[in-house]
Amino acid sequence: PDTSRLRRALDSLVAPHERAGRGVVGYLVHDLDGGAQLAHRADEPFPTASLVKVPVLVTVHDLVERGMLHRDDPLTVLRIDQVPGAGQLQYLRPGLAITVADAAWLMTTTSDNTATNLLLDRIGIRRVWERMEALGLPRTKIHAKVFQGALTSVAPDSSARYGLGVTTPREMARLFALLADGRAVSPAADSAMLHVLEHSTDDALLQRHVAGARAAHKTGATDSVRTECTLWRLSSRVVACVLTRGNRDTRWLLDSEPQLLMAAMGRTIAAAWPRPTPPAAATRP
């Protein structure tokens, strides 16, 4: 890929957004096979919103790998657990029994907040910190249960500033690179997590204009925040993490300004690498 051209194209999207005071953007793009990296504000802290559920997913799989948790362990959805926002568990009958594996799937694919809180109750918020630190990602933190920050935050000051979680574009890109290389937990566990991430249902940000490319990805959103990290399988494996904060346009619309910006960035990044050629269909003699 022409990385100089890609950098100019990304700058042409990001610079006007920032100069006009419409929001702050950080990104890191990493060609895992070719080695090229492009970055902007990659070491600055950003709110994660629901993107922080990927570290929770990694921690769950690490505990399963070590025998401290089991995929079939039951979790009971109580009325007190049901919180608003993303997901369907909030609408289902209290007393419903699901498994750890069910909750991890729902947390990742539909960003289910109730499922996330059930998992955090089981594993503990600080254990997510410990796993990220063990992976060399000390600035990637989840602060509290979703929509229960006032009662459950383990870092009130950081929680007040960043919300549910905090990371940097470089650290979140590194986590996705570890998953791609089978080094976040184990090759088998990481493959399973990437399978789940490929079923993420939110395609409104980096994925909006990218059709036909395999993508393991997770998004996050609050009024003034939009985030996404993705692993695209193009001619190379490409990790792209874009985090925004302080967006002036806080509307929850498909065509809000930060969403259009991220959609344009996703299209630009993915277009820099050719798509893999599908294998030729077998023909009968």
N, C-alpha and C positions, 0 to 999 in steps of 0.2 A: 504493500500500500504506500501511497504518497503521503507520508505523515506530515510533511510541511504543508501540503494542501489541506489536509484534514484539520490541522491546527488553525489555519487561517479561516476555514469554514466555521469551526466551532467558535472562534473568537468573534466572527461576524455576527453570531447569534447571541453570545453571552455579553459581549462588551456593551452594546446598546441597552440591554436590559439592566445592567448594573449602573451604567452612567446616568440613566434616567431615574435611578432610585426605585426601580420597580421590584427589586429583590436582589439577593446575593446567591451566586451559583458556585458550587465546587464540583469538580469532576476529576476522575482518573480513568483513562482508557489504557488497557494493557493487552497487547498481542502476546498471549502466553506461549505461542510456538515461535513467533518471529522475534520476540523480545522488546519490540518498540513500546514506549509508554508516552502518553501525553497527559498533562496534569494542569489544573488551575485550582488554586486554593485547596490543594489536596491534603494539607496537613492542618487545616483549620477545623475546629469542632463544629458540627452541625447537629440539629435535632434529627432524630431518625424517623419519628412517627413509627408506623408499623414495620418498617424495615428491620427494626431490632428483633423482630420475631425469628429472623434467621439465626442469630446467636442462640436464642432459646431452643430452636430446632436442633442445632449442633450439640448443645448441652444435653438434651434429652437422648440423642443417639449415643453420645459418649457414655452416659450412665447406663444405657442398655448394653453397650459393648462391654462395660466392666462388670455387668451382672448386678448393678445396684438398682436397676429398674427393669421392668419387663414390658414389652409391647402390649401384652394382653392384660396388664394390671387394670382393674376397673376404676373408673372415676364417675362419681355421681353428681349430676347437675342439680344443685339446690337453688331455690328461689334467690337466695342471697348472692349466688354466683353469677346470676344473669345480668349482664351489663349491656348498655346500648352500643350503637355503632355498627361495625361490620359483623356479619355472621348470622347464622340461623338459630344457634342454640338458645339465644335470648327469647325466642318465640315458642320453644317447645315446652312440654309439660315438665315441671319440677319433679325430680326423682328419676329422671331418665339416666340410665347407666350406659356409659361409653367406655372405650379403652384408651390407654395412652396413645396407641397408634392412631385411633380415630381422632383424638384431640389434636395430635401433631398434624394430621392431614388437613383438618378444618382450619387450624391456625395459619397454615401456610398457603393453602389454595384459595380460601375465601377470606383470609385475615380475621377469622372469628375471634372476637375479643373474649368471649366467655370461655372458649376452649383454651386460649392463652392463659387466662387466670387459673383455670383448673390445673394446667401444667406447672405454673409457677408455684401454686400451693404445694404440689407434690415434690418439686425439685428444689425450691428455694431460690430467691432472687440472687443472693450472693454467689450461688454456685455457677450462675451464668458468668458473673465477673471472673470467677476463678478459672473457668474454662477459656475465656477469651485471653486472660493474662497468660495462661499456659501456652497459648498459640502465638504469643508475642503481639497481642492486640490490647494493650492496657487502657486505651482511651475509648474502647467500645463497651458501653455500660447500659443495662436496663435499670431503671430507677424504682419502678413500682408496678403493681398490677394495673391493668388498663381501667381507666375511669375510677380508680380508687387510690389515686396518688396521695391525697391528703391523709389517708389512713395507713398506707402501706409503704410509702417511699423510704428507701434505705439511704437516700442522699438528698435531703430536702432542698438544699441550696441549688444543686445541679438540676434537680427535678423542676424547681421553679423556673430555671433559665431555659432548659431544653425539653421539658416535657417527659414523655415516656422513656426516652433513651437518647444517648449521644454517641457519636462516632466521628471519624474523619473519612473523607472519600478514599484515602489511601488504605486505611485499615479495613474498611468494608470490601474494597476491591481485593485486598489480600485474603480475606476470608473466602471469597468466591474462588480465588485462584487455588487456595488450599483444597477446597471442595473439588475443583476440576482435576487436581492432581492426586486425589485420594489421600490427602494428608491432614484433613481436618479432624477425622476420627480414624477411619480405616478405609481401604478401597471399597469394600462391600457397603459399609454404612454411608460413605459419601455418594456412591452410586445411587443408593436408595433415596437419599435426600435430594439429589439432583432430579430424580424422577418425580418427586413430589413438587419441586420448584417448577418443573416444566408444565405442571397443571395449574399454575397460578392463573386466576381468572381475570385479573386486572390488566387489560391491554391498552389502556388509555394514555399511557405516558411514553416511555421509550419504544414500546412495541407497536404503537398506533399505526405507523406507516411501514412496518417491516413484516412482510408476509413471506411465508415459506421457509423461514429459518428456525431451527430448533433453539429455544431460549429457556434456560432455567433462570427464573427471575422472581423478585419480590418488590412490591411498592410500599409506600407509606404516605399518609396525608393527614394534615390538620389544616385549619383555616389558612395559615400563612406558610405552610410547609408542603413541599412535594419532593419525594425521594424515590429512587429506584436503583437497584443493582441487578445486572443481568450477565449471564454467560451465554454468548451466542456461539453456535457452532457454524462458522462460515468456512472459508478456505483455511482459516486458522481459528483456534479457540480464542475468542475476544471477550474480555471482561470489561464492562462499562458501568461505572457507578456515577450517578448524577444526584447531587443533593442540593436542595434550594432552601432558603430561609428568608424570613422577612418579606414575603411576597406582598406587594400592595394589593393585588387583585386576589381577594380571599373568597371569591364566589365558588360554590360547588357546582361548576358547570363543566361539561366536556371541553368547551372551547374557552375556558378561562386562560388568562395570559401565561401562568406558569406551566399549565398543561400543554398549551400550544408550543411553548419554548422547548419543553422536554421531548415532545413528539418530533419536532424538527431536529433536535440533537440526535435522537435515536435513529432517524432516517439517515442523517449525515454520517454517523459513525458506521452503521451497518453497510452503507453503500461504499465505504472505503475498501472493503474486502470482498472479493468475488464470492458468490455462493458456490458451495460444493456442487459438482456435477452429479446428478443422480445416476446410479448404475443403469446401463442400457437394459431394456426389457429383453428377456430371453425369447427367442423365436423358435418355432418348431421347424425341423428340417422338412 
